[in-house]
């Protein structure tokens, strides 16, 4: 099977930076759209930044100009550089990928990594 493992979360002061990583492992025969989502307490999960199937990037308006998504295809890893963090960025951040495993294309999610921004 396939696993997505996030890392890089933590506690940071407002204005600070964090870099999240998401590494995919297992029986991977292709990776399509990949990206980051987040869920704050009491709120729905929302898109943060993604690579579309065509390779373009898509960002939530709230993070444009502050967050940058990137990927290393050789390592099956996607990153999220988060700068100028705000308390409202506090959430659990999840990695998502549309991955062709040994059977077919499926959506996979990581376990999430907590990001806490203090004011």
N, C-alpha and C positions, 0 to 999 in steps of 0.2 A: 504494500500500500504506500501511500504518500503521507508525509508529515510536513507541516509548516511550523517552524519554531521561531518565535520572535525573541528579541533581546534588545537591551539598551534603554528600557524605561527607567524611571526613577523620580526623585524629588529634585526640583530645581526652582530657583527664585524667578520671579517675573523678569522678563528681559533676557533670560538665559537661553541656552541651546541644549538640545539633545539630538542624538542620532539613533534611530531605530533600525534594526536589521531583521530580515525575515529570510530564513534559509529553508529551501525545499529539498527534501530527500526522499528516497524510495524509488519505486518503479515509475520513472518519469519518461514519457515518450514525446512530450510536448508541453509547452506552457503558453497559454493564450493571454488573456487579460489578467493583470495582477495589480494589486493595490492595497491601500490602507483605509480602514474604517475605524470609527471610534464610538464609544458609548459612554456617556456620562450618567451618573446616578439619576434615575427617574426619567431618563430620556431614551428615545429610540436610537438605534445604531444609525450612524450617518457616514456618508462617503467623505473621506479626507482628500485622498489623491490616488489616482489610478493611471496605469498604462492601458489604453484601449487595445483591442485586438489588432488595430492598424498601427500601433506603436506610438500614437500621440498621447499626450498627457492631459489629464483632466483634474482640476482642483476645486475644492469647495471655495466659495467666495470668501469665507472667513479666514482662510489660510493663504490665499494668493499673496505672493510677494514675501511670505515668511517661511513657507515650507517648500522643500524640493524633493521630488521622488526621483530615484535613479535605480538602475539595475545592473547587475553583473551576470550576463547570461551564462558565462562559463562556470560560475559558481552557483547558478540557480538561486540567486539572492537578490532581494529588492530592499532598498534603503529608503528611509524618510529622514531627511535633515530638517530639523525644526529649529528655527531661529526666532528671536523676539517673542518668546513664549509668554502667554497671558494666562491668568488664573482660569479663564473660560476654556482653555485648552485641556484642562484636567479631565481625564477620562481613561478608560481602558482602550488601548489601541490594538486592533486586530488586523492581521494580514489575511488577504484573500487571494486565491488564484484559481483560474480556470485551467485545469491540468488534465492532460491525457495520461491516465495511468495504464495499467496492464489490460484494462478492459475498454474504457471509453473516456470521453471528456466528462469531468466532474468538477464541481465547486468544492474547494477545500478551504478550511479556516484554521488559523493558528489558535493557540490557547489564550492569547492576549497578553499584553504587558501594560502595567499601570504607569501612567504619567501623571504626576502631581505638580502643579505649578503654584507656588505660594506667593502671596502678594506682599 
